Amino acid sequence: MLSRDQLREHLIRTRIAGEVATSRENNLDHYSSAANRDPYYLLGLTLEQPWSFRDVLAQMAKSAGVKADPGHRWGQDTIDPDLTIDALDAMADRIAGVLSRENPRLLFATGHPTGLLAVHLPLARFAVERGATLLTPAEGWTYSGSGFGRARKIRYLQDIAMLDDKGGFVHTHDSAPMERMLTVLGDASPDLVIADHGWAGAAGEAGVPTVAFADSNDPGLFLGEAEGKIDVVVPLDDNVLPRHYAPLTAHLVTRASRTP
């Protein structure tokens, strides 16, 4: 495992954190949409606080390390790598706590198969090695959502839930698949959900213990964390080359292994 300084350097060099690819214009547009309660950017969550645009920006500066100045409206934006590492540590500790129980039941899901699947797969293997059962409810459930005409379905790859569209795993913000999965599980809900996007938002909204990954242009999960609906959100660019996530994942697994 890399030292903290080495991991920070890696995050910055690969643009998982530091100066990330997401533009300031894109971030601010999404923060405005979240403040206006656009469901696409709330990722399955309902919010109790008013959350004006300025409030969302301030929270994103606190939780993810984007630039706090509302006058900065164009160009580059940032994720604070130290916030990323701190959140990774908190996530690892949360996972370790659940895995210390007898017969823990976990559920993994990702709406970013081209990036974050590279994190979920080894983390799921680690959980199984520690005695966890990985849940796979509602496999094959099909639905049509707003924004795409044809049906998509829940499909699992090594017990990681994703959306399948005509044989390919696709990016999604939708909360409906996780909502269906939790309905199928009923009272037998997981001890922990490890997810992102609407998969995480829907779980947190349902009151299921949830830890998540989120990019700086996905404010919904960070607002959910601020309101106590999600336990931990790790800020990171969620779509860099998959191999770049390996040191981050190793850090998660190593710390979770060492935590009593």
N, C-alpha and C positions, 0 to 999 in steps of 0.2 A: 504494500500500500504506500502511496506517495505521502510525504509529510504535508502538513497544511500549506506551507509555502509552495511546495511543488504542485500541489493540487490547484492552488490559486493561480499559479503561472499557467498551468495547463488549461484551466477554464478560460483565462484571458486569451491565450494563444489560439485556441480553437473557436473562440467567440461563443462559447456556451454562456459565458458571462463577460463582464467588461463592456467594451463597445460591441454591441450585438448587431445582427443584420436588420432587425426590426427598426423601421424608421420612426422618428418622433411623430410625424404626421399620422402614421398608422396607429401608434399608441394613443394619441389624443383623440382620434376619431372613435376608437373603441371605448375609451373612457367616457366620452360624451354619450355613446350609445348605451353603456351600462347605466349611466346616470338617468337616462331617459327610459330605463327599464325594458330595453330591447331583450326579449328572451334569448336570442341567439348568443348574446354576450354575458348573460347571467348563468348560462350553463346548467339549467335545471334548478337553480336556487331562487328562493324568494327572500327579499331583504326587509328587515324591520326598520333600519335607520333610513333617513332621507337620502343620503349619499348624493349631494350635488356634484357637479363636474369637479369643482375645486376639492371637494372631500375625497373623491375617487383618486385624483392625482396625488393628493397628500398621502393617502394610504398606500398607493403604489410606490411612492418614494420611500416610505417607511418599510414596506414589506419586500420590495424587489430592488430598490435602489435606482429607480429611474430618476431623471433630473427633476428636482422639485420645483424649479422656476416655471410658473405658468407662461411667462414670456418667451420661453424656449419652445418654438412651435415648428421648427423645420430642422432637418438634418439627422444627426445620429442621436440615438438614445442608449441608455446603459442599464446593465444589471450589476449590482454590487456582488462581486465574487465571494466576499466574506458572508453576506447574507445567504448566498447559495450554500456555502459550507456549513454555516450554523443550522440551516434548515435540514440539510442532509443528516447532520448529527441528531437533530430532534426526531427526524423520521426513523433513523436507524434505532434509536432508543425506543420509539413507540412500537416498531416491529418486534424488537427483542422482547419487550414486555408481553406482547401477545403470544409470541412463540414459547415463552416460558410457562404458559398454561398447559393444562392437560388437553390433548386433542384439539388444538386450535384450528379454526376454519377460516380460510382466507379467500378473497375473491380479487382477481386481477383483471384489469380491462384498460385498453388504450384506444384513444381516438386519433393517435398519430403513429400509425404502424411504420412509416418510413423513417422515424427517428426514435421515439421512445420505446418501441418494442425491444430495442437492443438493451434497454435497462430492465424492462419487466421480465424478460425471459430468464436471465441469470438470477434475478431476485426471487422469482418463483421457484427455481430449482433449489436455491438455498432454503426457502421456506419448507419445501418438501423434505429436504435432508434433515431439517430440524423437527420433523414429525407433523407438519401441518397437512391438512386436507384442503385441496384447492377445489372450490365449488365451480360447477359449470351449468348453471340453470338456464333454461329457455333456449338451448341450442337449436338453431334452425328457425326460431321465431322470425317472422317476416312482417315488414310494415313499409308503408310509403310515407315519406315526410315532406314537409314544405321545402321547396328548393331542389327536389329531385323527383322525377316522375316515376321511375321504375322502383320496384320493390327491392329493399335491402334486407339482409338477415343477419342474425347473430351467429357468429362462427368462432370456434376456438382453435388456436394453435398452441399446443403444449399448455393447455388450460389458461391461456390468456384470451379474454373475450375481445373481439373486434367486429366491425361491420364488414360484411361481404357484399360486394356489388358486382354481379355477373362474373364471379370467380376471382375477384381482386379485393384485397383489403383496402379500405378507404378512410380518408380523413373525415372526422365528424365532430361536431359540437353537440349533437343531439343527446338529450337526456332520456328519451323514450326507451331505448334498449335496457338501460340500467333499471328504469322504473319497472319494466316488465320482468326483469330478472328477480328483483326484490319481491314482486307480487307472487311469482312462482315459489320463491323460498318461504314466503309467509312468515310465520313466527320463528322459523329456523334461519334467521339472518346471520350473516358472517360476523366473526369477531373483529375483522378488519377488512376494509376495502383499500386496495392500492391501485390508484387509477389516475386519470387526467381528464380534462375537458368535461363534457356532459356526463360521462360515466361517474366521475368523482362528484360533480355537483348534485346529481340525483341521489347518490348515496348519502351525502351529507345532509341534504334536505330531508331525507327519510329518517334521519337520526342514527344512521349506522356509523360507527367509528370509521373515519376515512383519513388517509394521507394521500397527498397528490403532488403532481408536478404541473407547473404552469409557466407559460411564456409571459413576457412583459406586456403583450397586447391582449391577454386573456384575464381581465380584471376580476371576473366573477368569482373565481375560486379564492382570490385573496380577500375579497369582501366577505365571502362566506367564512373564511378563517377569522377575520376580524370580529364577526358576529358569533363565533363559537360553534359554527356548524361543521367545520372541517378542522381536524386536529393540527395538521401541518401541511403547508404548501411550499414546495421547493421552487424558487424562481430560477429559470434557465431558458435558454433558447431551445425550443423543443424540436428543431428540425435541422440540426447540423449532421454531418456524416455520422452514421451509426457507430463506427469504430471509435469516434472521439469520446463517446460516453463510457468507455471501458474503465478508465481510472475513477470516474465518479461512482460507477456501480461497485467497483472493488472497495472504495471507501465505505459505501453503504453496508456491504456485506461484512467487511472486516469489523466495523464498529458494532454492528448488530451481533456478531459472533462473540465479541468481547464483553458486551453489556450483560451483567447478571440478570 
